[in-house]
Amino acid sequence: MPAFTFARPLALAGAALVALASSGAQATDGYFLNGVGPKAKGMAGVAIALPQDALAAANNPASISALGARMDFDVEIFVPDRGAEITGNGAGLNGDYNGNGSNPFVLPEFGYVRPLSDQLTFALTINGNGGMNTDYEASPFAAFGAAGPTGVDLKQVFIVPTLAYEFAPGQSLGVSAIGLVQGFRAEGIQPFSGASADPANFTNRGTDVALGGGFRVGYYGELSDAVSIGAFYQSRVWAGSFNRYAGLFADQGGFDVPASYGAGIALRPTDRLVLAADVKRIEYSGVNAVGNPLSVLFTGVPFGGSDGPGFGWRDVTVFKLGASYQANDSLTLRAGYGRSQNPVPASETLLNVLAPGVVQDHFTLGATWRSQSGFELTGFAMRAPRNDVAGQGSIPLAYGGGEANVHLAETSFGLGIGYAF
């Protein structure tokens, strides 16, 4: 490939990386993305057995064998509505609190696919993750002595090269090396630092950065012209510690990305209609900082300690259904519905005032216009209706008792540009 051919994808990749590094919350299943790629986002994220653009590698690395050379770049505008209500608290925390001090978020992503031979295909994707973002200008913990605004911000950027090998016609295996750059910031949670193993590295320490790595493997198979299937497994992404928050997160600031896996099927009952479905499992409980309950604190293990307290998130299963209809040679229409289990138990809502990743239903629409030269313009939109989780025994008596109730709704829309070489 001539050297100049690399210039455009590398420039777009660099722009996406810079923009993602300054972005926060994402449309989420918990805090995982509910969709990757502009076309998948119009179908509720369905993609494991349905590669449609260069971001397909982020869903199933094997599926890029079904794509020719192409490049995709999209930008999403994301507007979450998050907040909390505290009732029955004997220490003065009662009230309604709005966590929307930071809105909206601009979220880019980038993908590039290039066949290297008849059997081997390469891809590079850059996309974000991280749905833990709140910004309470009026602190829910002011009665405890919290000063200034309160909230957290988790940013995760995945830089992922992928290779897929078509070992038989329509049958492929793929592997991705996952590079992770993540940042975290917390502020306004000073009242809890007295229960930390390292109070000096608990809150208001600015944004800390950690690097990590993992892998993703996948299978993609075209069983016939009308049926394709796929499956993937993503390892836990092992990351360095957030040293500035070594007194907040379990295991001295550890914050790995949980493992996940899933499978999908796509059906083509006519030449114009595609129906597809995915199921995915996310193992939040496998990372102590995310999965350990707050009750660990009252067994004598402080914040930041080995196997210390966390957000209490449980594992979730996610289902996605999508449809695509080719209206004519230039226009394709899409719609989808996704359903995620809520990762936040009712007993764990106190800390999750900071991270209320509780939406469950996602409704999406999308469309692509394609020119005869191979240029594509894709639009997509998503609405996740508000979901409320009412606390049950959520505030320990040591903090005045009562209940913390949390809620989240999400709206997003965006535009993608694609080009098939």
Summary of the structure (lengths in Angstrom):
residues: 421
radius of gyration: 21.7
end to end distance: 12.1
largest distance: 69.8
contacts: 1667
relative contact order: 0.18
helix: 18%
strand: 47%
